[in-house]
C-alpha cells in the first residue's frame, strides 16, 4: 500500500504551497500522476492564482480517474 509522502509524519505543513509543490513534482517524476494532481489541486485551493500549479495540471491533461467507462 502506498502512503503519501509526508503523511502523518508532521513533515508537511498543510498550508504550505511550497511543500505541496515540491511533493507534487516528486510524485510526477515517480510516475504517480494521481497523487501529483491531488497536490497541484491542493495548491490551487490554497493559492487560486498559482500559475505553476495551473500550468502543471494543464500539461498533465484530463484526470482519467474522473472519466466514466462506456
GUGU-66083 format. One record per residue (C-alpha): x, y, z; residue in three letters. Coordinates in Angstrom, 2 decimals, padded with zeros to 5 digits. Example, Ala and Ser with C-alpha at 12.3 -4.5 7.8 and 13.67 -1.06 7.14 Angstrom:
<pts>
        xx        yy        zz   res
    012.30   -004.50    007.80   ALA
    013.67   -001.06    007.14   SER
</pts>
This chain:
<pts>
        xx        yy        zz   res
    000.00    000.00    000.00   UNK
    001.39    003.37   -001.00   UNK
    001.23    006.13    001.58   UNK
    001.52    009.78    000.62   UNK
    004.97    011.18    001.21   UNK
    004.89    013.16    004.43   UNK
    001.50    011.82    005.51   UNK
    001.09    011.67    009.28   UNK
    004.77    012.43    009.73   UNK
    004.38    016.05    010.74   UNK
    006.79    017.00    007.97   UNK
    004.24    018.51    005.60   UNK
    002.68    021.79    006.68   UNK
   -000.93    021.54    005.48   UNK
   -000.91    025.21    004.47   UNK
    002.48    025.29    002.73   UNK
    002.17    025.83   -001.00   UNK
    005.92    025.27   -001.36   UNK
    005.76    021.87    000.36   UNK
    002.87    020.74   -001.83   UNK
    004.66    021.98   -004.94   UNK
    007.84    020.03   -004.20   UNK
    005.86    016.91   -003.36   UNK
    003.68    017.24   -006.47   UNK
    006.72    017.44   -008.75   UNK
    008.29    014.49   -006.93   UNK
    005.13    012.43   -007.37   UNK
    005.05    013.37   -011.04   UNK
    008.67    012.26   -011.52   UNK
    007.89    008.96   -009.77   UNK
    005.02    008.32   -012.16   UNK
    002.35    008.87   -009.52   UNK
    000.24    011.25   -011.58   UNK
   -002.89    010.93   -009.47   UNK
   -001.06    011.93   -006.31   UNK
    000.69    014.76   -008.15   UNK
   -002.64    016.01   -009.47   UNK
   -004.12    015.93   -005.96   UNK
   -001.27    018.09   -004.66   UNK
   -001.48    020.55   -007.57   UNK
   -005.22    020.87   -006.90   UNK
   -004.50    021.46   -003.20   UNK
   -002.08    024.23   -004.18   UNK
   -004.86    025.89   -006.17   UNK
   -007.19    025.62   -003.16   UNK
   -004.59    027.45   -001.05   UNK
   -003.50    029.86   -003.78   UNK
   -006.06    030.11   -006.63   UNK
   -003.73    032.35   -008.67   UNK
   -000.80    029.90   -008.63   UNK
    000.26    029.74   -012.27   UNK
    002.75    026.89   -011.79   UNK
    000.09    024.53   -010.45   UNK
   -002.43    025.53   -013.12   UNK
    000.19    025.03   -015.84   UNK
    001.20    021.62   -014.44   UNK
   -002.42    020.43   -014.35   UNK
   -002.96    021.62   -017.90   UNK
    000.20    019.77   -019.01   UNK
   -000.99    016.59   -017.30   UNK
   -004.22    016.58   -019.28   UNK
   -007.57    015.22   -018.12   UNK
   -007.81    013.25   -014.90   UNK
   -008.53    009.69   -016.04   UNK
   -009.76    008.84   -012.54   UNK
   -012.79    011.04   -013.26   UNK
   -013.60    009.52   -016.65   UNK
   -016.52    007.14   -016.99   UNK
   -016.18    003.80   -018.73   UNK
   -018.70    003.29   -021.52   UNK
</pts>
